[in-house]
Amino acid sequence: MIIPSLISNHIWPSLSDALINMDIASRQCPFGLLEIWDENTNDFENCLKKVLKYLNVDVYLSPVMQKKGLDLMGLTSEEIQLVLEYVKGRVASLVKCGVKDITFSSPKARKDMPYRQSIDILVQLLLDICEYCSEYGVKVGFEAFDVTKDKCRLLGGTNELLNFFQTIRGMRDNFSLTWDSGHFALEGENLLDSLAKLKKYIRRIHISNYSLKCNKWYYGDKHLPFGSLGSMSIPMIEEIIRYINDDMNGTVETVSFEIACQPQIVGYSSPDEILHHIMLMLPMLR
């Protein structure tokens, strides 16, 4: 069975806001997983303990690392060591709260470093992180982003990721991919082909809307409401979900429908409206 997941940062600015506004203790709550950016505060950890009574939580470390001037893609040995020390410290703290899943987003490409060297450093960093996390029973996720259009990250193409995951999963089995339809679509990928090639590595899936219209404010991966602006149509979503239900039910654990509050779009500008829109999509899953 594929479990619906909710990415709270698209709707509420913090975990405490999510906790206040979402009745996670209710038996009517359809979500089994909450994906949230790490805030690295005492309030965040107290909220985590409350949420984990009812839901699993996957904590994204990448955004808070970047705010602290750290990224997975270190240049010097000192930078790399700082990243490792920070990640290990956060993992140890999050485990005390009950967290068993952490995720990183693909780092930004560095112009001051050759591509192959960047990949080699990233692979070694993730191998070290996965080894450390395995001691705590923590699973490590990696979300790929586009490399040329909007976010311009280091890794994003299906074939690149295939080689990348073959290398790491050959040595660490607690490593998996978070596959996002918008990120792969921006790279011009055939989405079903991408899923087929990568499916044995995919644990989480994000279904998101996107736009290739460079002259629009919503260009790129903006988590637009489905069925309005953007390029992700309802029939396309249904086709992707059919494939997931029929061919990936043994590997994929959770699916999220990514929609953010966009004040510019009439009809979908409040958390309640966004949650209602997400709830309408959930019957596609089985």
C-alpha positions as a Markdown table, in Angstrom:
| # | Residue | x | y | z |
|---|---|---|---|---|
| 1 | Met | 0.0 | 0.0 | 0.0 |
| 2 | Ile | 1.3 | 3.5 | -0.9 |
| 3 | Ile | 0.9 | 6.0 | 1.9 |
| 4 | Pro | 0.0 | 9.6 | 1.2 |
| 5 | Ser | 2.6 | 12.1 | 2.5 |
| 6 | Leu | 2.4 | 15.8 | 3.2 |
| 7 | Ile | 5.2 | 18.3 | 2.6 |
| 8 | Ser | 4.3 | 20.9 | 5.3 |
| 9 | Asn | 6.6 | 23.7 | 4.2 |
| 10 | His | 4.6 | 24.3 | 1.1 |
| 11 | Ile | 1.6 | 25.2 | 3.3 |
| 12 | Trp | 2.9 | 26.4 | 6.7 |
| 13 | Pro | 6.1 | 28.3 | 7.3 |
| 14 | Ser | 7.1 | 26.1 | 10.3 |
| 15 | Leu | 6.5 | 22.8 | 12.0 |
| 16 | Ser | 4.8 | 24.6 | 14.9 |
| 17 | Asp | 2.3 | 26.2 | 12.5 |
| 18 | Ala | 1.7 | 22.8 | 11.0 |
| 19 | Leu | 1.0 | 21.3 | 14.4 |
| 20 | Ile | -1.4 | 24.0 | 15.3 |
| 21 | Asn | -3.4 | 23.8 | 12.0 |
| 22 | Met | -3.3 | 20.1 | 11.2 |
| 23 | Asp | -5.3 | 17.7 | 13.3 |
| 24 | Ile | -2.8 | 14.9 | 13.1 |
| 25 | Ala | -4.2 | 13.1 | 16.1 |
| 26 | Ser | -7.5 | 12.6 | 14.3 |
| 27 | Arg | -8.3 | 9.1 | 12.8 |
| 28 | Gln | -9.5 | 11.0 | 9.8 |
| 29 | Cys | -5.9 | 12.3 | 9.0 |
| 30 | Pro | -5.1 | 10.6 | 5.6 |
| 31 | Phe | -1.3 | 11.2 | 5.8 |
| 32 | Gly | 1.2 | 8.7 | 7.1 |
| 33 | Leu | 4.3 | 10.8 | 6.6 |
| 34 | Leu | 5.1 | 14.5 | 7.2 |
| 35 | Glu | 8.1 | 15.8 | 5.2 |
| 36 | Ile | 9.5 | 18.9 | 6.8 |
| 37 | Trp | 12.6 | 21.1 | 6.5 |
| 38 | Asp | 14.9 | 21.0 | 9.6 |
| 39 | Glu | 14.6 | 24.2 | 11.7 |
| 40 | Asn | 17.3 | 23.2 | 14.2 |
| 41 | Thr | 15.6 | 24.9 | 17.2 |
| 42 | Asn | 14.3 | 23.6 | 20.6 |
| 43 | Asp | 10.8 | 24.5 | 19.5 |
| 44 | Phe | 11.2 | 22.4 | 16.4 |
| 45 | Glu | 12.4 | 19.4 | 18.3 |
| 46 | Asn | 9.6 | 19.7 | 20.9 |
| 47 | Cys | 7.1 | 19.8 | 18.0 |
| 48 | Leu | 8.7 | 16.8 | 16.4 |
| 49 | Lys | 8.2 | 14.7 | 19.5 |
| 50 | Lys | 4.5 | 15.6 | 19.5 |
| 51 | Val | 4.1 | 14.9 | 15.7 |
| 52 | Leu | 5.9 | 11.5 | 16.0 |
| 53 | Lys | 3.3 | 10.2 | 18.3 |
| 54 | Tyr | 1.0 | 10.0 | 15.3 |
| 55 | Leu | 3.0 | 10.3 | 12.1 |
| 56 | Asn | 6.4 | 9.4 | 10.7 |
| 57 | Val | 8.5 | 12.4 | 9.8 |
| 58 | Asp | 11.2 | 12.8 | 7.1 |
| 59 | Val | 13.4 | 15.7 | 8.0 |
| 60 | Tyr | 15.2 | 17.6 | 5.1 |
| 61 | Leu | 18.6 | 18.8 | 6.3 |
| 62 | Ser | 19.7 | 20.6 | 3.1 |
| 63 | Pro | 17.8 | 24.0 | 3.6 |
| 64 | Val | 19.0 | 24.6 | 7.1 |
| 65 | Met | 22.6 | 23.6 | 6.2 |
| 66 | Gln | 22.6 | 26.1 | 3.4 |
| 67 | Lys | 21.3 | 28.9 | 5.7 |
| 68 | Lys | 24.4 | 28.1 | 7.9 |
| 69 | Gly | 26.7 | 28.5 | 4.9 |
| 70 | Leu | 27.1 | 24.7 | 4.6 |
| 71 | Asp | 26.3 | 22.5 | 1.6 |
| 72 | Leu | 26.9 | 18.9 | 0.8 |
| 73 | Met | 29.3 | 20.1 | -1.9 |
| 74 | Gly | 32.3 | 21.2 | 0.0 |
| 75 | Leu | 35.5 | 22.4 | -1.8 |
| 76 | Thr | 38.2 | 22.1 | 0.8 |
| 77 | Ser | 38.8 | 19.2 | 3.3 |
| 78 | Glu | 37.9 | 21.6 | 6.1 |
| 79 | Glu | 34.5 | 22.4 | 4.5 |
| 80 | Ile | 33.8 | 18.7 | 4.0 |
| 81 | Gln | 34.6 | 18.0 | 7.6 |
| 82 | Leu | 32.3 | 20.8 | 8.8 |
| 83 | Val | 29.5 | 19.3 | 6.7 |
| 84 | Leu | 30.0 | 15.9 | 8.2 |
| 85 | Glu | 30.2 | 17.2 | 11.8 |
| 86 | Tyr | 27.0 | 19.2 | 11.3 |
| 87 | Val | 25.1 | 16.3 | 9.8 |
| 88 | Lys | 26.2 | 13.9 | 12.5 |
| 89 | Gly | 25.2 | 16.3 | 15.2 |
| 90 | Arg | 21.8 | 16.9 | 13.7 |
| 91 | Val | 21.2 | 13.2 | 13.1 |
| 92 | Ala | 22.1 | 12.4 | 16.8 |
| 93 | Ser | 19.7 | 15.1 | 18.0 |
| 94 | Leu | 16.8 | 14.1 | 15.6 |
| 95 | Val | 17.2 | 10.4 | 16.6 |
| 96 | Lys | 16.5 | 11.4 | 20.2 |
| 97 | Cys | 13.2 | 12.9 | 19.1 |
| 98 | Gly | 12.3 | 9.7 | 17.3 |
| 99 | Val | 13.2 | 10.6 | 13.7 |
| 100 | Lys | 14.2 | 7.6 | 11.5 |
| 101 | Asp | 14.4 | 9.4 | 8.1 |
| 102 | Ile | 16.5 | 12.3 | 6.8 |
| 103 | Thr | 16.7 | 13.6 | 3.3 |
| 104 | Phe | 19.1 | 15.9 | 1.4 |
| 105 | Ser | 18.4 | 17.8 | -1.8 |
| 106 | Ser | 20.9 | 17.7 | -4.6 |
| 107 | Pro | 23.6 | 20.4 | -4.0 |
| 108 | Lys | 24.2 | 23.3 | -6.3 |
| 109 | Ala | 26.8 | 22.9 | -9.0 |
| 110 | Arg | 30.1 | 24.7 | -8.3 |
| 111 | Lys | 31.7 | 26.5 | -11.1 |
| 112 | Asp | 35.1 | 26.4 | -9.3 |
| 113 | Met | 35.2 | 22.6 | -9.4 |
| 114 | Pro | 35.2 | 20.0 | -12.3 |
| 115 | Tyr | 32.0 | 18.0 | -12.6 |
| 116 | Arg | 33.6 | 14.6 | -12.0 |
| 117 | Gln | 35.4 | 15.8 | -8.9 |
| 118 | Ser | 32.2 | 17.2 | -7.6 |
| 119 | Ile | 30.4 | 13.9 | -8.0 |
| 120 | Asp | 33.3 | 12.0 | -6.4 |
| 121 | Ile | 33.2 | 14.2 | -3.3 |
| 122 | Leu | 29.4 | 14.0 | -3.1 |
| 123 | Val | 29.5 | 10.2 | -3.3 |
| 124 | Gln | 32.1 | 10.0 | -0.6 |
| 125 | Leu | 30.2 | 12.4 | 1.7 |
| 126 | Leu | 26.9 | 10.4 | 1.3 |
| 127 | Leu | 28.7 | 7.1 | 1.8 |
| 128 | Asp | 30.1 | 8.5 | 5.1 |
| 129 | Ile | 26.7 | 9.9 | 6.1 |
| 130 | Cys | 24.8 | 6.7 | 5.3 |
| 131 | Glu | 27.3 | 4.7 | 7.3 |
| 132 | Tyr | 26.9 | 7.0 | 10.3 |
| 133 | Cys | 23.1 | 6.9 | 10.0 |
| 134 | Ser | 23.0 | 3.1 | 9.7 |
| 135 | Glu | 24.3 | 3.0 | 13.3 |
| 136 | Tyr | 21.1 | 4.7 | 14.4 |
| 137 | Gly | 18.8 | 2.8 | 12.0 |
| 138 | Val | 18.2 | 6.0 | 10.1 |
| 139 | Lys | 17.4 | 5.9 | 6.3 |
| 140 | Val | 18.9 | 8.6 | 4.0 |
| 141 | Gly | 17.0 | 10.1 | 1.1 |
| 142 | Phe | 18.3 | 12.2 | -1.8 |
| 143 | Glu | 16.0 | 14.4 | -3.9 |
| 144 | Ala | 17.3 | 15.3 | -7.4 |
| 145 | Phe | 16.6 | 18.7 | -8.9 |
| 146 | Asp | 16.9 | 20.1 | -12.4 |
| 147 | Val | 20.4 | 21.0 | -13.5 |
| 148 | Thr | 19.8 | 23.5 | -16.3 |
| 149 | Lys | 16.5 | 25.3 | -16.0 |
| 150 | Asp | 15.3 | 26.5 | -12.6 |
| 151 | Lys | 17.3 | 25.3 | -9.5 |
| 152 | Cys | 20.5 | 24.4 | -11.5 |
| 153 | Arg | 21.8 | 21.7 | -9.2 |
| 154 | Leu | 24.6 | 19.2 | -9.6 |
| 155 | Leu | 22.5 | 16.1 | -10.2 |
| 156 | Gly | 19.1 | 15.8 | -12.0 |
| 157 | Gly | 19.2 | 13.7 | -15.1 |
| 158 | Thr | 17.9 | 10.1 | -15.0 |
| 159 | Asn | 21.0 | 8.5 | -16.5 |
| 160 | Glu | 23.3 | 10.4 | -14.2 |
| 161 | Leu | 21.3 | 9.4 | -11.2 |
| 162 | Leu | 21.3 | 5.8 | -12.3 |
| 163 | Asn | 25.1 | 5.6 | -12.2 |
| 164 | Phe | 25.1 | 7.6 | -8.9 |
| 165 | Phe | 22.7 | 5.3 | -7.1 |
| 166 | Gln | 24.3 | 2.2 | -8.5 |
| 167 | Thr | 27.6 | 3.3 | -6.9 |
| 168 | Ile | 26.2 | 4.2 | -3.4 |
| 169 | Arg | 23.6 | 1.5 | -3.1 |
| 170 | Gly | 26.2 | -1.0 | -3.9 |
| 171 | Met | 27.8 | -0.1 | -0.6 |
| 172 | Arg | 25.0 | 1.3 | 1.5 |
| 173 | Asp | 21.5 | -0.1 | 1.5 |
| 174 | Asn | 19.9 | 2.7 | 3.6 |
| 175 | Phe | 20.0 | 5.2 | 0.7 |
| 176 | Ser | 17.1 | 6.0 | -1.6 |
| 177 | Leu | 15.8 | 8.5 | -4.1 |
| 178 | Thr | 13.0 | 11.0 | -3.8 |
| 179 | Trp | 11.7 | 11.4 | -7.4 |
| 180 | Asp | 9.9 | 14.7 | -8.2 |
| 181 | Ser | 7.9 | 14.9 | -11.5 |
| 182 | Gly | 8.5 | 18.6 | -11.9 |
| 183 | His | 12.3 | 18.4 | -11.5 |
| 184 | Phe | 12.6 | 15.6 | -14.2 |
| 185 | Ala | 10.1 | 17.3 | -16.5 |
| 186 | Leu | 12.2 | 20.5 | -16.5 |
| 187 | Glu | 15.1 | 18.4 | -17.9 |
| 188 | Gly | 13.0 | 17.3 | -20.8 |
| 189 | Glu | 12.7 | 13.7 | -19.4 |
| 190 | Asn | 9.9 | 11.3 | -20.3 |
| 191 | Leu | 8.5 | 10.8 | -16.8 |
| 192 | Leu | 7.4 | 7.2 | -17.2 |
| 193 | Asp | 10.7 | 6.2 | -18.7 |
| 194 | Ser | 12.5 | 7.9 | -15.8 |
| 195 | Leu | 10.4 | 6.1 | -13.3 |
| 196 | Ala | 11.0 | 2.8 | -15.0 |
| 197 | Lys | 14.8 | 3.2 | -15.0 |
| 198 | Leu | 15.1 | 4.4 | -11.5 |
| 199 | Lys | 12.3 | 2.5 | -9.8 |
| 200 | Lys | 14.4 | 0.1 | -7.7 |
| 201 | Tyr | 16.0 | 3.2 | -6.0 |
| 202 | Ile | 12.8 | 5.3 | -5.5 |
| 203 | Arg | 11.2 | 5.4 | -2.0 |
| 204 | Arg | 9.3 | 8.6 | -2.1 |
| 205 | Ile | 7.5 | 10.4 | -5.0 |
| 206 | His | 6.5 | 14.0 | -5.4 |
| 207 | Ile | 3.9 | 14.9 | -8.0 |
| 208 | Ser | 4.3 | 18.6 | -8.8 |
| 209 | Asn | 3.2 | 21.0 | -11.4 |
| 210 | Tyr | 5.8 | 23.0 | -13.4 |
| 211 | Ser | 6.1 | 25.5 | -16.3 |
| 212 | Leu | 8.6 | 26.1 | -19.1 |
| 213 | Lys | 7.3 | 29.6 | -19.9 |
| 214 | Cys | 10.4 | 31.7 | -19.1 |
| 215 | Asn | 8.5 | 35.0 | -19.3 |
| 216 | Lys | 6.0 | 34.0 | -16.5 |
| 217 | Trp | 6.4 | 34.5 | -12.8 |
| 218 | Tyr | 5.6 | 30.8 | -12.3 |
| 219 | Tyr | 8.4 | 29.5 | -14.6 |
| 220 | Gly | 10.1 | 26.4 | -13.3 |
| 221 | Asp | 9.2 | 24.3 | -10.3 |
| 222 | Lys | 6.7 | 26.4 | -8.4 |
| 223 | His | 4.2 | 23.8 | -7.0 |
| 224 | Leu | 1.3 | 25.3 | -8.9 |
| 225 | Pro | -2.2 | 23.9 | -8.3 |
| 226 | Phe | -3.0 | 21.1 | -10.7 |
| 227 | Gly | -5.5 | 21.9 | -13.5 |
| 228 | Ser | -4.7 | 25.6 | -13.7 |
| 229 | Leu | -1.4 | 27.3 | -14.7 |
| 230 | Gly | 1.5 | 25.1 | -15.6 |
| 231 | Ser | 2.1 | 22.0 | -17.7 |
| 232 | Met | 1.1 | 19.1 | -15.5 |
| 233 | Ser | -2.4 | 18.1 | -16.6 |
| 234 | Ile | -4.8 | 15.8 | -14.6 |
| 235 | Pro | -4.7 | 13.1 | -17.3 |
| 236 | Met | -0.8 | 13.1 | -17.0 |
| 237 | Ile | -1.1 | 12.8 | -13.2 |
| 238 | Glu | -3.5 | 9.9 | -13.6 |
| 239 | Glu | -1.1 | 8.1 | -16.0 |
| 240 | Ile | 1.8 | 8.5 | -13.6 |
| 241 | Ile | -0.3 | 7.3 | -10.6 |
| 242 | Arg | -1.5 | 4.3 | -12.6 |
| 243 | Tyr | 2.2 | 3.3 | -13.3 |
| 244 | Ile | 3.1 | 3.8 | -9.6 |
| 245 | Asn | 0.1 | 1.8 | -8.4 |
| 246 | Asp | 0.6 | -1.0 | -10.9 |
| 247 | Asp | 4.4 | -1.3 | -11.3 |
| 248 | Met | 6.0 | 0.4 | -8.2 |
| 249 | Asn | 3.8 | -0.6 | -5.3 |
| 250 | Gly | 6.5 | -2.9 | -4.0 |
| 251 | Thr | 9.1 | -0.2 | -3.7 |
| 252 | Val | 7.4 | 3.2 | -3.4 |
| 253 | Glu | 6.3 | 3.9 | 0.2 |
| 254 | Thr | 4.8 | 7.4 | -0.1 |
| 255 | Val | 3.4 | 9.9 | -2.6 |
| 256 | Ser | 3.0 | 13.6 | -2.1 |
| 257 | Phe | 1.0 | 16.0 | -4.3 |
| 258 | Glu | 3.0 | 19.2 | -4.1 |
| 259 | Ile | 0.9 | 22.3 | -4.0 |
| 260 | Ala | 1.9 | 25.6 | -2.4 |
| 261 | Cys | -0.2 | 28.6 | -1.4 |
| 262 | Gln | 0.1 | 31.0 | -4.3 |
| 263 | Pro | -1.7 | 34.4 | -3.6 |
| 264 | Gln | -1.5 | 35.2 | -7.3 |
| 265 | Ile | -3.8 | 32.3 | -8.2 |
| 266 | Val | -7.5 | 32.9 | -7.4 |
| 267 | Gly | -9.0 | 30.0 | -5.5 |
| 268 | Tyr | -5.8 | 28.4 | -4.0 |
| 269 | Ser | -4.3 | 31.0 | -1.7 |
| 270 | Ser | -4.9 | 29.6 | 1.8 |
| 271 | Pro | -3.7 | 26.4 | 3.6 |
| 272 | Asp | -7.3 | 25.1 | 3.9 |
| 273 | Glu | -7.9 | 25.5 | 0.2 |
| 274 | Ile | -4.6 | 23.8 | -0.6 |
| 275 | Leu | -5.3 | 20.9 | 1.7 |
| 276 | His | -8.8 | 20.5 | 0.1 |
| 277 | His | -7.1 | 20.4 | -3.3 |
| 278 | Ile | -4.7 | 17.7 | -2.1 |
| 279 | Met | -7.5 | 15.7 | -0.6 |
| 280 | Leu | -9.2 | 15.6 | -3.9 |
| 281 | Met | -6.1 | 13.9 | -5.5 |
| 282 | Leu | -5.7 | 11.2 | -2.8 |
| 283 | Pro | -8.3 | 8.8 | -4.1 |
| 284 | Met | -6.0 | 8.2 | -7.1 |
| 285 | Leu | -3.7 | 6.3 | -4.8 |
| 286 | Arg | -4.4 | 2.7 | -3.7 |
